Amino acid sequence: MGKQSMFKVNKDLCLACGRCAITCFRGAISLEFGQAEIDQSKCNGCGICVDACAQGAIVEYVPVSKEELSQTVSDLKSRTEEALRKIEALKGSSMRD
């Protein structure tokens, strides 16, 4: 089973207009202290709030453990190094042609 997406509010972008709260049929979004707040226990991850927010203040994220993040970074470094080796090999073969 894959990880469920979650949503959070970028407090610097939120204008507390309430559009997200109005569109959330689960009642997971409320306005607290002039900012939208998402109750993750009520949110089903549908993403309607993302589309409703004209400011782009609601963003999707997938929580990962430190180990998963470390493994992903390691894998990306390996792939990058391999791609760079291939590029250098191609440069070398084109210089001989």
C-alpha positions as CSV (number, residue, x, y, z in Angstrom):
1,M,0.0,0.0,0.0
2,G,1.4,3.4,-0.9
3,K,1.7,6.3,1.4
4,Q,-1.3,8.7,1.6
5,S,-0.8,12.3,0.6
6,M,-1.4,14.9,3.1
7,F,-2.0,18.6,2.8
8,K,-0.7,21.6,4.7
9,V,-1.1,25.3,4.6
10,N,1.7,27.6,3.8
11,K,1.1,30.3,6.4
12,D,3.0,32.9,4.4
13,L,0.5,32.6,1.5
14,C,-2.8,32.0,3.3
15,L,-5.1,35.0,3.3
16,A,-7.8,33.3,5.4
17,C,-10.4,33.9,2.6
18,G,-12.2,30.6,3.6
19,R,-12.6,29.2,0.1
20,C,-10.8,26.0,1.1
21,A,-13.0,25.6,4.2
22,I,-16.2,26.1,2.2
23,T,-15.2,23.5,-0.5
24,C,-14.1,20.9,2.0
25,F,-17.1,18.5,2.3
26,R,-15.4,16.7,5.1
27,G,-15.1,19.8,7.3
28,A,-11.4,19.2,7.7
29,I,-10.5,22.9,7.2
30,S,-11.2,25.7,9.7
31,L,-9.9,29.2,10.1
32,E,-7.9,29.7,13.2
33,F,-6.2,32.9,14.2
34,G,-6.5,34.3,10.7
35,Q,-5.1,31.2,9.0
36,A,-6.5,28.0,7.5
37,E,-5.9,24.9,9.5
38,I,-6.3,21.3,8.2
39,D,-7.4,18.6,10.6
40,Q,-5.5,15.6,9.2
41,S,-7.8,13.2,11.0
42,K,-10.8,14.5,9.0
43,C,-9.0,15.0,5.7
44,N,-9.4,12.2,3.1
45,G,-6.7,13.6,0.7
46,C,-9.1,14.5,-2.1
47,G,-7.2,17.7,-2.9
48,I,-10.3,19.9,-3.6
49,C,-8.9,22.5,-1.2
50,V,-5.7,22.8,-3.4
51,D,-7.9,23.7,-6.4
52,A,-10.0,26.1,-4.4
53,C,-7.1,28.1,-3.1
54,A,-6.3,30.9,-5.5
55,Q,-3.2,31.8,-3.5
56,G,-1.6,28.4,-3.9
57,A,-1.3,28.2,-0.1
58,I,-2.3,24.6,0.3
59,V,0.4,22.1,-0.8
60,E,0.5,18.3,-1.0
61,Y,3.2,16.3,0.7
62,V,3.9,12.7,1.5
63,P,5.5,12.1,4.8
64,V,8.6,9.9,4.7
65,S,10.9,8.6,7.4
66,K,14.5,9.8,7.7
67,E,15.7,6.4,6.5
68,E,13.5,6.5,3.4
69,L,14.6,10.0,2.6
70,S,18.3,9.0,3.0
71,Q,17.9,6.0,0.8
72,T,16.2,8.1,-1.9
73,V,19.0,10.7,-1.8
74,S,21.6,7.9,-2.0
75,D,19.8,6.4,-5.0
76,L,19.6,9.7,-6.8
77,K,23.3,10.4,-6.2
78,S,24.2,7.0,-7.7
79,R,22.0,7.6,-10.8
80,T,23.5,11.1,-11.2
81,E,27.1,9.7,-11.0
82,E,26.2,7.0,-13.6
83,A,24.6,9.6,-15.9
84,L,27.7,11.8,-15.6
85,R,30.0,8.8,-16.4
86,K,27.9,8.1,-19.5
87,I,28.1,11.7,-20.6
88,E,31.8,11.8,-20.2
89,A,32.1,8.6,-22.2
90,L,30.1,10.0,-25.0
91,K,32.2,13.2,-25.0
92,G,35.3,11.1,-25.3
93,S,34.0,9.0,-28.2
94,S,32.8,12.1,-30.1
95,M,36.2,13.7,-29.7
96,R,37.8,10.7,-31.4
97,D,35.4,10.8,-34.3
